[in-house]
Every structure is written in C-alpha cells, then in structure tokens.
Amino acid sequence: QTIDNSGRVPNIVHFVFGSSDSRGGSAEFTFLNYLAVVSALTVQRPTAVMAHCLLEPVGFFWDLVKTRMTVVQRRDLHSIFSNEISVAAHKVQIIALEALIQHG
C-alpha cells in the first residue's frame, strides 16, 4: 500500500492483538474483540482494517471477522534503540506506532 501524501489521514483502522496465550499458543479472539472490529466496520466504514499480531488469533469470533481484515504478521519485539522491552503493553504501543508509520 502506498502512502498518500495529500495530507489527509487515511481511513484505515489498526488493531494490535495479543501475540499468544499463557502457554505460548495463539490467543483466543474474544467477543469484546469481535465487538470492537464490528463497531469500527459499521461506524467508521474504513477502507481497510488491519490486524497486527505475532500469531493469528483463534476462535469462533475470529472466524466471523477475519475475512474482513488484513492480517499483518509482526515480529516479536525484544528491544528498541538498545533498550530491552519487558512489558507487553510497551510492545503493543511500539507495534501500533510502527503500523501508523508504515500504513498511515
């Protein structure tokens, strides 16, 4: 996808989903995750919805919406600017910022 240099903010919705469950497998896509995606699709009517994740989520609700999203595989972050990242929430924020830089 090319970046629009017109100065307008692209109508793209980004979601960053947890990379794994407590056992290291794919995380369950919950009903609340489903509601967030369907709400964005219904209210905002974006041109694209992107799901950024290390491992693709699983479950009944994921199966309902995954065809309406673009799954973007992300690398597991261990450090940034030579600083270790040990808090999961910090990893999510870095992934979100990288997504905005790459896709708008």
Salt bridges, closest charged atoms under 4 A:
ASP21 OD2 - ARG23 NH2 3.00
ASP63 OD1 - LYS66 NZ 3.54
ASP76 OD2 - HIS78 NE2 3.72
ASP76 OD1 - LYS91 NZ 3.58
GLU98 OE2 - ARG75 NH2 2.95
